[in-house]
Amino acid sequence: MRDSRYAYPDEVYGGEHPNYSLEKATRYRVTNRITKQTYQASALSADEACKKLGWLIGDCFVEELSLG
């Protein structure tokens, strides 16, 4: 069961993105500075994590989450 707070690559790209690699992906906690909404997303960069949520990087506070 998928958690609605997460942005999944297949939902964002409409299928598996050809350049998306789970080995290179990093999990980010993204908080919108305006609405204070917080989500987690797997992405190749902080900018991509914000874009997956439909937000601009300037409107977000992004934390890289460690594995473990």
N, CA, C and O atoms as a Tinker XYZ file with bonds, in Angstrom:
   272  protein
     1  N      0.843000   -1.177000    0.000000    73     2
     2  CA     0.000000    0.000000    0.000000    64     1     3
     3  C      0.893000    1.246000    0.000000    63     2     4     5
     4  O      1.849000    1.335000    0.770000    81     3
     5  N      0.579000    2.170000   -0.841000    73     3     6
     6  CA     1.386000    3.377000   -0.975000    64     5     7
     7  C      0.909000    4.457000   -0.017000    63     6     8     9
     8  O     -0.288000    4.635000    0.207000    81     7
     9  N      1.865000    5.161000    0.532000    73     7    10
    10  CA     1.572000    6.266000    1.436000    64     9    11
    11  C      1.372000    7.523000    0.597000    63    10    12    13
    12  O      2.225000    7.858000   -0.225000    81    11
    13  N      0.269000    8.213000    0.792000    73    11    14
    14  CA    -0.069000    9.380000   -0.025000    64    13    15
    15  C      0.875000   10.570000    0.216000    63    14    16    17
    16  O      0.855000   11.536000   -0.546000    81    15
    17  N      1.702000   10.504000    1.273000    73    15    18
    18  CA     2.630000   11.598000    1.543000    64    17    19
    19  C      3.883000   11.522000    0.680000    63    18    20    21
    20  O      4.674000   12.465000    0.663000    81    19
    21  N      4.078000   10.416000   -0.037000    73    19    22
    22  CA     5.281000   10.228000   -0.841000    64    21    23
    23  C      4.995000   10.429000   -2.312000    63    22    24    25
    24  O      3.906000   10.118000   -2.794000    81    23
    25  N      5.978000   10.949000   -3.021000    73    23    26
    26  CA     5.899000   11.070000   -4.476000    64    25    27
    27  C      6.667000    9.890000   -5.068000    63    26    28    29
    28  O      7.871000    9.760000   -4.846000    81    27
    29  N      5.990000    9.043000   -5.808000    73    27    30
    30  CA     6.616000    7.871000   -6.398000    64    29    31
    31  C      6.977000    8.147000   -7.852000    63    30    32    33
    32  O      6.212000    8.799000   -8.563000    81    31
    33  N      8.142000    7.656000   -8.308000    73    31    34
    34  CA     8.594000    7.951000   -9.670000    64    33    35
    35  C      7.595000    7.595000  -10.757000    63    34    36    37
    36  O      7.447000    8.346000  -11.721000    81    35
    37  N      6.907000    6.468000  -10.626000    73    35    38
    38  CA     5.966000    6.072000  -11.671000    64    37    39
    39  C      4.756000    7.001000  -11.721000    63    38    40    41
    40  O      4.144000    7.151000  -12.779000    81    39
    41  N      4.403000    7.625000  -10.606000    73    39    42
    42  CA     3.294000    8.575000  -10.602000    64    41    43
    43  C      3.710000    9.906000  -11.218000    63    42    44    45
    44  O      2.924000   10.559000  -11.904000    81    43
    45  N      4.946000   10.294000  -10.965000    73    43    46
    46  CA     5.438000   11.570000  -11.468000    64    45    47
    47  C      5.723000   11.496000  -12.959000    63    46    48    49
    48  O      5.355000   12.396000  -13.714000    81    47
    49  N      6.382000   10.416000  -13.381000    73    47    50
    50  CA     6.798000   10.293000  -14.774000    64    49    51
    51  C      5.794000    9.539000  -15.639000    63    50    52    53
    52  O      5.976000    9.463000  -16.855000    81    51
    53  N      4.737000    8.978000  -15.045000    73    51    54
    54  CA     3.771000    8.201000  -15.820000    64    53    55
    55  C      4.347000    6.868000  -16.255000    63    54    56    57
    56  O      3.979000    6.355000  -17.312000    81    55
    57  N      5.222000    6.311000  -15.482000    73    55    58
    58  CA     5.915000    5.060000  -15.795000    64    57    59
    59  C      7.359000    5.203000  -15.379000    63    58    60    61
    60  O      7.756000    6.263000  -14.893000    81    59
    61  N      8.136000    4.193000  -15.551000    73    59    62
    62  CA     9.534000    4.245000  -15.149000    64    61    63
    63  C     10.308000    5.210000  -16.034000    63    62    64    65
    64  O     10.335000    5.057000  -17.255000    81    63
    65  N     10.923000    6.182000  -15.429000    73    63    66
    66  CA    11.712000    7.168000  -16.164000    64    65    67
    67  C     13.005000    6.507000  -16.628000    63    66    68    69
    68  O     13.654000    5.819000  -15.840000    81    67
    69  N     13.394000    6.699000  -17.886000    73    67    70
    70  CA    14.576000    6.007000  -18.410000    64    69    71
    71  C     15.878000    6.377000  -17.702000    63    70    72    73
    72  O     16.804000    5.566000  -17.679000    81    71
    73  N     15.977000    7.566000  -17.129000    73    71    74
    74  CA    17.196000    7.985000  -16.459000    64    73    75
    75  C     17.135000    7.810000  -14.951000    63    74    76    77
    76  O     18.063000    8.201000  -14.242000    81    75
    77  N     16.059000    7.229000  -14.459000    73    75    78
    78  CA    15.874000    7.097000  -13.019000    64    77    79
    79  C     16.545000    5.827000  -12.526000    63    78    80    81
    80  O     16.252000    4.737000  -13.018000    81    79
    81  N     17.426000    5.955000  -11.578000    73    79    82
    82  CA    18.131000    4.813000  -11.014000    64    81    83
    83  C     17.946000    4.823000   -9.502000    63    82    84    85
    84  O     18.288000    5.800000   -8.836000    81    83
    85  N     17.406000    3.741000   -8.965000    73    83    86
    86  CA    17.197000    3.679000   -7.521000    64    85    87
    87  C     18.527000    3.658000   -6.771000    63    86    88    89
    88  O     18.591000    4.058000   -5.609000    81    87
    89  N     19.580000    3.195000   -7.426000    73    87    90
    90  CA    20.880000    3.166000   -6.776000    64    89    91
    91  C     21.421000    4.571000   -6.559000    63    90    92    93
    92  O     22.116000    4.817000   -5.573000    81    91
    93  N     21.117000    5.486000   -7.451000    73    91    94
    94  CA    21.614000    6.859000   -7.356000    64    93    95
    95  C     20.637000    7.773000   -6.626000    63    94    96    97
    96  O     21.011000    8.869000   -6.209000    81    95
    97  N     19.410000    7.344000   -6.469000    73    95    98
    98  CA    18.381000    8.185000   -5.869000    64    97    99
    99  C     18.642000    8.381000   -4.377000    63    98   100   101
   100  O     19.182000    7.507000   -3.699000    81    99
   101  N     18.248000    9.533000   -3.898000    73    99   102
   102  CA    18.371000    9.891000   -2.487000    64   101   103
   103  C     16.985000   10.236000   -1.981000    63   102   104   105
   104  O     16.166000   10.782000   -2.720000    81   103
   105  N     16.723000    9.923000   -0.735000    73   103   106
   106  CA    15.434000   10.257000   -0.119000    64   105   107
   107  C     15.567000   11.635000    0.513000    63   106   108   109
   108  O     16.511000   11.904000    1.256000    81   107
   109  N     14.612000   12.500000    0.209000    73   107   110
   110  CA    14.591000   13.864000    0.735000    64   109   111
   111  C     13.299000   14.118000    1.502000    63   110   112   113
   112  O     12.240000   13.600000    1.147000    81   111
   113  N     13.400000   14.925000    2.562000    73   111   114
   114  CA    12.223000   15.456000    3.240000    64   113   115
   115  C     12.085000   16.885000    2.737000    63   114   116   117
   116  O     12.988000   17.703000    2.913000    81   115
   117  N     10.954000   17.181000    2.111000    73   115   118
   118  CA    10.742000   18.480000    1.483000    64   117   119
   119  C      9.604000   19.201000    2.199000    63   118   120   121
   120  O      8.503000   18.665000    2.318000    81   119
   121  N      9.869000   20.407000    2.671000    73   119   122
   122  CA     8.858000   21.214000    3.354000    64   121   123
   123  C      8.616000   22.479000    2.546000    63   122   124   125
   124  O      9.554000   23.201000    2.209000    81   123
   125  N      7.365000   22.738000    2.241000    73   123   126
   126  CA     6.996000   23.956000    1.529000    64   125   127
   127  C      7.030000   25.109000    2.529000    63   126   128   129
   128  O      6.354000   25.063000    3.556000    81   127
   129  N      7.810000   26.134000    2.232000    73   127   130
   130  CA     7.974000   27.273000    3.145000    64   129   131
   131  C      6.691000   28.079000    3.329000    63   130   132   133
   132  O      6.509000   28.733000    4.355000    81   131
   133  N      5.805000   28.034000    2.340000    73   131   134
   134  CA     4.577000   28.824000    2.383000    64   133   135
   135  C      3.462000   28.076000    3.111000    63   134   136   137
   136  O      2.843000   28.616000    4.028000    81   135
   137  N      3.206000   26.821000    2.698000    73   135   138
   138  CA     2.088000   26.061000    3.251000    64   137   139
   139  C      2.473000   25.210000    4.459000    63   138   140   141
   140  O      1.604000   24.714000    5.176000    81   139
   141  N      3.790000   25.042000    4.685000    73   139   142
   142  CA     4.316000   24.210000    5.774000    64   141   143
   143  C      4.009000   22.728000    5.587000    63   142   144   145
   144  O      4.143000   21.953000    6.534000    81   143
   145  N      3.597000   22.315000    4.383000    73   143   146
   146  CA     3.368000   20.893000    4.097000    64   145   147
   147  C      4.712000   20.198000    3.970000    63   146   148   149
   148  O      5.649000   20.748000    3.391000    81   147
   149  N      4.809000   18.988000    4.510000    73   147   150
   150  CA     6.047000   18.217000    4.452000    64   149   151
   151  C      5.774000   16.856000    3.832000    63   150   152   153
   152  O      4.819000   16.172000    4.200000    81   151
   153  N      6.626000   16.471000    2.884000    73   151   154
   154  CA     6.538000   15.178000    2.215000    64   153   155
   155  C      7.938000   14.610000    2.076000    63   154   156   157
   156  O      8.929000   15.322000    2.239000    81   155
   157  N      8.012000   13.313000    1.771000    73   155   158
   158  CA     9.280000   12.684000    1.442000    64   157   159
   159  C      9.234000   12.259000   -0.011000    63   158   160   161
   160  O      8.191000   11.838000   -0.512000    81   159
   161  N     10.382000   12.372000   -0.695000    73   159   162
   162  CA    10.460000   11.987000   -2.102000    64   161   163
   163  C     11.836000   11.409000   -2.392000    63   162   164   165
   164  O     12.835000   11.859000   -1.832000    81   163
   165  N     11.884000   10.417000   -3.263000    73   163   166
   166  CA    13.151000    9.896000   -3.774000    64   165   167
   167  C     13.445000   10.610000   -5.073000    63   166   168   169
   168  O     12.594000   10.689000   -5.959000    81   167
   169  N     14.656000   11.130000   -5.184000    73   167   170
   170  CA    15.017000   11.884000   -6.382000    64   169   171
   171  C     16.528000   11.887000   -6.544000    63   170   172   173
   172  O     17.266000   11.518000   -5.630000    81   171
   173  N     16.970000   12.304000   -7.705000    73   171   174
   174  CA    18.397000   12.388000   -7.990000    64   173   175
   175  C     18.999000   13.684000   -7.461000    63   174   176   177
   176  O     20.217000   13.785000   -7.314000    81   175
   177  N     18.150000   14.685000   -7.171000    73   175   178
   178  CA    18.627000   15.961000   -6.633000    64   177   179
   179  C     17.516000   16.604000   -5.809000    63   178   180   181
   180  O     16.353000   16.211000   -5.899000    81   179
   181  N     17.890000   17.593000   -5.010000    73   179   182
   182  CA    16.905000   18.325000   -4.208000    64   181   183
   183  C     15.929000   19.071000   -5.111000    63   182   184   185
   184  O     14.735000   19.136000   -4.819000    81   183
   185  N     16.433000   19.633000   -6.207000    73   183   186
   186  CA    15.582000   20.345000   -7.157000    64   185   187
   187  C     14.537000   19.408000   -7.758000    63   186   188   189
   188  O     13.371000   19.777000   -7.895000    81   187
   189  N     14.957000   18.203000   -8.115000    73   187   190
   190  CA    14.024000   17.227000   -8.691000    64   189   191
   191  C     12.965000   16.810000   -7.665000    63   190   192   193
   192  O     11.802000   16.616000   -8.020000    81   191
   193  N     13.363000   16.671000   -6.396000    73   191   194
   194  CA    12.406000   16.318000   -5.343000    64   193   195
   195  C     11.315000   17.379000   -5.236000    63   194   196   197
   196  O     10.138000   17.047000   -5.097000    81   195
   197  N     11.699000   18.650000   -5.300000    73   195   198
   198  CA    10.715000   19.732000   -5.256000    64   197   199
   199  C      9.815000   19.710000   -6.483000    63   198   200   201
   200  O      8.601000   19.877000   -6.370000    81   199
   201  N     10.406000   19.504000   -7.649000    73   199   202
   202  CA     9.627000   19.460000   -8.891000    64   201   203
   203  C      8.631000   18.311000   -8.885000    63   202   204   205
   204  O      7.527000   18.453000   -9.411000    81   203
   205  N      8.999000   17.176000   -8.301000    73   203   206
   206  CA     8.082000   16.033000   -8.220000    64   205   207
   207  C      6.819000   16.390000   -7.441000    63   206   208   209
   208  O      5.741000   15.856000   -7.703000    81   207
   209  N      6.966000   17.288000   -6.495000    73   207   210
   210  CA     5.835000   17.707000   -5.676000    64   209   211
   211  C      5.111000   18.910000   -6.269000    63   210   212   213
   212  O      4.109000   19.372000   -5.722000    81   211
   213  N      5.623000   19.418000   -7.395000    73   211   214
   214  CA     4.987000   20.557000   -8.047000    64   213   215
   215  C      5.379000   21.887000   -7.442000    63   214   216   217
   216  O      4.670000   22.879000   -7.611000    81   215
   217  N      6.511000   21.920000   -6.733000    73   215   218
   218  CA     6.962000   23.125000   -6.064000    64   217   219
   219  C      8.272000   23.608000   -6.675000    63   218   220   221
   220  O      9.016000   22.822000   -7.262000    81   219
   221  N      8.554000   24.899000   -6.536000    73   219   222
   222  CA     9.830000   25.468000   -6.950000    64   221   223
   223  C     10.839000   25.289000   -5.822000    63   222   224   225
   224  O     10.470000   25.306000   -4.648000    81   223
   225  N     12.107000   25.119000   -6.175000    73   223   226
   226  CA    13.149000   24.911000   -5.166000    64   225   227
   227  C     13.229000   26.089000   -4.193000    63   226   228   229
   228  O     13.548000   25.897000   -3.020000    81   227
   229  N     12.948000   27.293000   -4.661000    73   227   230
   230  CA    12.989000   28.469000   -3.796000    64   229   231
   231  C     11.876000   28.517000   -2.762000    63   230   232   233
   232  O     11.958000   29.260000   -1.784000    81   231
   233  N     10.823000   27.713000   -2.984000    73   231   234
   234  CA     9.703000   27.665000   -2.050000    64   233   235
   235  C      9.835000   26.516000   -1.055000    63   234   236   237
   236  O      8.934000   26.280000   -0.251000    81   235
   237  N     10.973000   25.795000   -1.110000    73   235   238
   238  CA    11.117000   24.576000   -0.315000    64   237   239
   239  C     12.328000   24.625000    0.599000    63   238   240   241
   240  O     13.339000   25.262000    0.301000    81   239
   241  N     12.196000   23.935000    1.716000    73   239   242
   242  CA    13.321000   23.610000    2.576000    64   241   243
   243  C     13.526000   22.116000    2.395000    63   242   244   245
   244  O     12.602000   21.334000    2.619000    81   243
   245  N     14.727000   21.706000    1.991000    73   243   246
   246  CA    14.987000   20.304000    1.652000    64   245   247
   247  C     16.047000   19.735000    2.571000    63   246   248   249
   248  O     17.110000   20.327000    2.756000    81   247
   249  N     15.744000   18.564000    3.153000    73   247   250
   250  CA    16.701000   17.841000    3.985000    64   249   251
   251  C     16.982000   16.497000    3.343000    63   250   252   253
   252  O     16.054000   15.790000    2.951000    81   251
   253  N     18.252000   16.136000    3.231000    73   251   254
   254  CA    18.614000   14.821000    2.736000    64   253   255
   255  C     18.513000   13.845000    3.903000    63   254   256   257
   256  O     19.095000   14.082000    4.962000    81   255
   257  N     17.779000   12.751000    3.716000    73   255   258
   258  CA    17.599000   11.767000    4.770000    64   257   259
   259  C     18.649000   10.684000    4.632000    63   258   260   261
   260  O     18.947000   10.245000    3.521000    81   259
   261  N     19.213000   10.247000    5.752000    73   259   262
   262  CA    20.214000    9.188000    5.715000    64   261   263
   263  C     19.530000    7.824000    5.752000    63   262   264   265
   264  O     18.433000    7.677000    6.291000    81   263
   265  N     20.184000    6.855000    5.182000    73   263   266
   266  CA    19.667000    5.488000    5.212000    64   265   267
   267  C     20.088000    4.854000    6.515000    63   266   268   269
   268  O     21.254000    4.899000    6.908000    81   267
   269  N     19.108000    4.262000    7.176000    73   267   270
   270  CA    19.477000    3.561000    8.394000    64   269   271
   271  C     18.757000    3.976000    9.577000    63   270   272
   272  O     18.994000    3.445000   10.662000    81   271
